[in-house]
Amino acid sequence: MMLDLYNAIGKRKSTVWFPNSKSYLDMIIDSLIIAGITFFSSWNGTIDLNSILIVLKATGLSFFVQLSYEKGVKKLTKK
C-alpha cells in the first residue's frame, strides 16, 4: 500500500479492495524507494551518521508497516 507500484504496472489482474498480497521482493523494492527519497530529503551535502540512521529508520519502518499490512493485518479483516 505504500507505493503500490505492483498494481500500477498491471501485474495484478484483480481489482478487488483486498487483492493478493505483495511478495517480499516487492516490499523490499518499495522500502528501497522510500530509502532513496529519505536520503535525498535529509542530505545536507555530506554523509554523516545521523543521515544514515534516518535512512535506516525510514527503510525499516516502511518495510515493517508493509509487512504487517500485507501479511498480518489484512488477514484479520478478510471474511
Backbone as ProteinMPNN parsed JSONL, in Angstrom:
{"seq_chain_A": "MMLDLYNAIGKRKSTVWFPNSKSYLDMIIDSLIIAGITFFSSWNGTIDLNSILIVLKATGLSFFVQLSYEKGVKKLTKK", "coords_chain_A": {"N_chain_A": [[0.811, -1.184, 0.0], [2.108, 1.108, 0.394], [3.805, 2.314, -1.771], [2.16, 1.572, -4.201], [3.188, 0.209, -6.617], [3.007, -2.191, -7.768], [0.351, -2.73, -8.462], [0.067, -0.571, -10.168], [1.652, -1.009, -12.448], [0.374, -3.078, -13.578], [0.647, -5.842, -12.965], [-1.007, -7.305, -11.398], [-4.081, -8.945, -11.707], [-6.423, -8.64, -10.382], [-8.901, -6.378, -9.174], [-10.015, -6.053, -6.767], [-10.817, -4.826, -3.477], [-9.218, -5.99, -1.451], [-6.743, -7.285, -2.736], [-4.541, -10.042, -3.731], [-1.684, -10.52, -1.63], [1.408, -8.627, -1.635], [4.629, -9.713, -2.795], [7.642, -10.542, -0.971], [9.848, -9.442, -2.231], [8.741, -7.301, -3.661], [7.966, -5.684, -1.536], [10.468, -5.085, -0.442], [11.629, -3.657, -2.548], [9.899, -1.417, -2.64], [10.53, -0.373, -0.118], [13.211, 0.312, -0.501], [12.913, 2.353, -2.346], [11.644, 4.244, -0.74], [13.812, 4.61, 0.972], [15.656, 5.902, -0.712], [14.286, 8.295, -1.262], [14.16, 9.344, 1.326], [16.899, 9.599, 1.895], [17.786, 11.603, 0.084], [16.183, 13.698, 0.906], [17.044, 14.222, 3.478], [19.688, 14.796, 3.197], [22.511, 16.798, 3.599], [24.661, 17.636, 2.11], [26.915, 16.395, 3.016], [27.814, 13.1, 4.01], [26.802, 11.849, 6.935], [26.634, 10.231, 10.169], [24.114, 10.641, 11.297], [22.39, 11.08, 9.101], [22.533, 8.585, 7.87], [21.405, 6.957, 9.841], [18.81, 7.992, 9.891], [17.917, 7.244, 7.35], [18.074, 4.44, 7.569], [16.176, 4.015, 9.583], [13.8, 4.945, 8.349], [13.648, 3.163, 6.205], [13.411, 0.668, 7.494], [11.037, 1.084, 8.963], [9.167, 1.516, 6.874], [9.281, -0.955, 5.564], [8.433, -2.763, 7.589], [5.894, -1.79, 8.184], [4.59, -2.275, 5.76], [4.885, -5.059, 5.732], [3.409, -5.858, 7.991], [0.898, -4.971, 7.202], [0.405, -6.267, 4.725], [0.814, -9.007, 5.297], [-0.25, -9.527, 7.803], [-2.273, -7.773, 9.169], [-4.203, -7.496, 7.21], [-5.218, -10.062, 6.903], [-6.76, -10.352, 9.137], [-8.948, -8.774, 8.617], [-10.232, -9.865, 6.45], [-13.005, -11.824, 5.344]], "CA_chain_A": [[0.0, 0.0, 0.0], [2.976, 2.284, 0.477], [3.949, 2.763, -3.151], [1.577, 0.393, -4.82], [3.622, 0.117, -7.998], [2.637, -3.517, -8.25], [-0.921, -2.557, -9.157], [0.167, 0.465, -11.184], [2.217, -1.508, -13.697], [-0.556, -4.054, -14.126], [0.99, -7.248, -12.755], [-2.149, -7.97, -10.759], [-5.308, -8.968, -12.51], [-7.568, -8.375, -9.521], [-9.125, -5.0, -8.76], [-10.789, -6.132, -5.539], [-10.242, -3.989, -2.43], [-8.155, -6.754, -0.806], [-6.157, -8.239, -3.686], [-3.489, -10.897, -3.183], [-0.651, -9.706, -1.016], [2.66, -8.44, -2.362], [5.724, -10.607, -2.431], [8.66, -9.891, -0.155], [10.698, -8.655, -3.114], [8.042, -6.047, -3.928], [8.04, -4.858, -0.328], [11.845, -4.607, -0.319], [11.815, -2.619, -3.566], [9.204, -0.222, -2.152], [11.291, 0.17, 1.007], [14.408, 0.955, -1.046], [12.474, 3.619, -2.939], [11.477, 5.132, 0.413], [15.162, 4.927, 1.452], [16.216, 6.907, -1.61], [13.597, 9.57, -1.019], [14.59, 9.816, 2.641], [18.299, 10.001, 1.823], [17.945, 12.892, -0.581], [15.496, 14.757, 1.65], [17.782, 14.543, 4.702], [21.092, 15.006, 2.841], [22.928, 18.197, 3.727], [25.906, 17.825, 1.386], [27.889, 15.42, 3.498], [27.202, 11.889, 4.563], [27.172, 11.678, 8.34], [25.952, 9.122, 10.843], [22.714, 10.995, 11.514], [21.659, 10.832, 7.852], [22.466, 7.134, 7.665], [20.428, 6.419, 10.79], [17.479, 8.403, 9.444], [17.576, 6.395, 6.203], [17.819, 3.081, 8.072], [14.911, 4.028, 10.312], [12.701, 5.063, 7.386], [13.578, 1.921, 5.439], [12.857, -0.37, 8.365], [9.629, 1.366, 9.263], [8.32, 1.296, 5.702], [9.194, -2.389, 5.304], [7.634, -3.453, 8.595], [4.494, -1.386, 8.023], [4.066, -3.065, 4.641], [4.836, -6.464, 6.143], [2.266, -6.075, 8.88], [-0.338, -4.762, 6.466], [0.211, -7.283, 3.686], [0.84, -10.384, 5.787], [-0.875, -9.729, 9.099], [-3.499, -7.032, 9.463], [-5.187, -7.746, 6.152], [-5.844, -11.355, 7.128], [-7.757, -10.202, 10.195], [-10.123, -8.084, 8.132], [-10.896, -10.665, 5.419], [-14.009, -12.782, 5.817]], "C_chain_A": [[0.856, 1.251, 0.0], [3.11, 2.939, -0.895], [3.408, 1.645, -4.01], [1.896, 0.354, -6.308], [3.225, -1.219, -8.604], [1.309, -3.455, -8.994], [-0.791, -1.588, -10.316], [0.725, -0.056, -12.503], [1.432, -2.689, -14.26], [-0.163, -5.507, -13.959], [-0.16, -8.002, -12.114], [-3.356, -7.883, -11.663], [-6.519, -8.531, -11.703], [-7.674, -6.891, -9.197], [-9.978, -4.953, -7.502], [-10.094, -5.293, -4.473], [-9.107, -4.69, -1.696], [-7.581, -7.757, -1.8], [-5.12, -9.117, -3.004], [-2.354, -10.036, -2.667], [0.598, -9.649, -1.878], [3.669, -9.49, -1.938], [6.732, -9.821, -1.593], [9.576, -9.017, -1.001], [10.052, -7.31, -3.437], [8.09, -5.116, -2.721], [9.443, -4.301, -0.124], [12.116, -3.5, -1.327], [11.123, -1.328, -3.145], [9.962, 0.43, -1.005], [12.571, 0.848, 0.532], [14.083, 2.267, -1.745], [12.273, 4.651, -1.836], [12.842, 5.548, 0.96], [15.815, 5.997, 0.585], [15.592, 8.276, -1.412], [14.053, 10.168, 0.302], [16.028, 10.311, 2.607], [18.44, 11.389, 1.211], [17.198, 14.024, 0.122], [16.229, 15.129, 2.932], [19.254, 14.846, 4.435], [21.434, 16.485, 2.908], [24.259, 18.465, 3.049], [27.004, 16.882, 1.819], [27.143, 14.216, 4.043], [27.706, 11.733, 5.993], [26.313, 10.576, 8.955], [24.467, 9.4, 11.037], [21.873, 10.732, 10.262], [21.493, 9.336, 7.593], [21.431, 6.506, 8.597], [19.0, 6.796, 10.414], [17.018, 7.524, 8.292], [17.267, 4.973, 6.662], [16.49, 2.994, 8.814], [13.723, 4.088, 9.352], [12.531, 3.785, 6.576], [12.951, 0.803, 6.266], [11.393, -0.148, 8.668], [8.734, 1.103, 8.064], [8.186, -0.186, 5.388], [8.278, -3.073, 6.311], [6.167, -3.019, 8.577], [3.864, -2.161, 6.872], [3.908, -4.53, 5.013], [3.636, -6.73, 7.037], [0.942, -5.903, 8.148], [-0.605, -5.911, 5.492], [0.083, -8.691, 4.248], [0.067, -10.598, 7.083], [-2.225, -9.081, 9.261], [-4.585, -7.35, 8.446], [-5.905, -9.071, 6.371], [-6.909, -11.279, 8.211], [-9.037, -9.583, 9.678], [-10.851, -8.848, 7.022], [-11.918, -11.6, 6.042], [-14.49, -13.63, 4.678]], "O_chain_A": [[0.385, 2.332, -0.354], [2.565, 4.018, -1.125], [4.189, 0.831, -4.503], [1.005, 0.452, -7.152], [3.121, -1.349, -9.824], [1.164, -4.07, -10.05], [-1.456, -1.752, -11.338], [0.316, 0.405, -13.569], [1.791, -3.235, -15.304], [-0.603, -6.345, -14.746], [-0.272, -9.217, -12.275], [-3.605, -6.861, -12.302], [-7.525, -8.101, -12.268], [-6.664, -6.224, -8.972], [-10.595, -3.93, -7.204], [-8.886, -5.073, -4.564], [-8.119, -4.043, -1.348], [-7.89, -8.946, -1.727], [-4.853, -8.947, -1.815], [-2.09, -8.956, -3.196], [0.821, -10.503, -2.736], [3.568, -10.076, -0.86], [6.675, -8.594, -1.519], [10.032, -7.969, -0.544], [10.739, -6.289, -3.481], [8.236, -3.903, -2.87], [9.595, -3.163, 0.32], [12.765, -2.508, -0.996], [11.702, -0.25, -3.278], [10.031, 1.657, -0.927], [12.977, 1.859, 1.104], [14.894, 3.193, -1.736], [12.684, 5.802, -1.979], [13.024, 6.695, 1.366], [16.463, 6.905, 1.107], [16.287, 9.292, -1.398], [14.305, 11.37, 0.386], [16.347, 11.329, 3.221], [19.133, 12.247, 1.757], [17.548, 15.191, -0.052], [16.059, 16.241, 3.432], [19.997, 15.128, 5.376], [20.731, 17.321, 2.34], [24.928, 19.442, 3.387], [27.928, 16.606, 1.053], [25.995, 14.313, 4.478], [28.895, 11.512, 6.223], [25.386, 10.065, 8.327], [23.649, 8.484, 10.95], [20.761, 10.214, 10.362], [20.435, 8.886, 7.152], [20.673, 5.627, 8.187], [18.08, 6.0, 10.601], [15.862, 7.103, 8.255], [16.303, 4.367, 6.195], [15.764, 2.008, 8.683], [12.748, 3.358, 9.527], [11.408, 3.368, 6.291], [12.071, 0.084, 5.794], [10.596, -1.085, 8.634], [7.656, 0.529, 8.212], [7.114, -0.641, 4.991], [7.433, -3.88, 5.925], [5.29, -3.81, 8.923], [2.739, -2.649, 6.988], [2.917, -5.167, 4.654], [2.928, -7.721, 6.855], [-0.027, -6.605, 8.437], [-1.708, -6.456, 5.447], [-0.687, -9.492, 3.72], [-0.241, -11.737, 7.431], [-3.224, -9.77, 9.471], [-5.759, -7.459, 8.8], [-7.088, -9.187, 6.052], [-7.86, -12.061, 8.201], [-10.108, -9.832, 10.23], [-11.985, -8.504, 6.689], [-11.713, -12.108, 7.144], [-15.339, -14.499, 4.871]]}, "name": "protein", "num_of_chains": 1, "seq": "MMLDLYNAIGKRKSTVWFPNSKSYLDMIIDSLIIAGITFFSSWNGTIDLNSILIVLKATGLSFFVQLSYEKGVKKLTKK"}
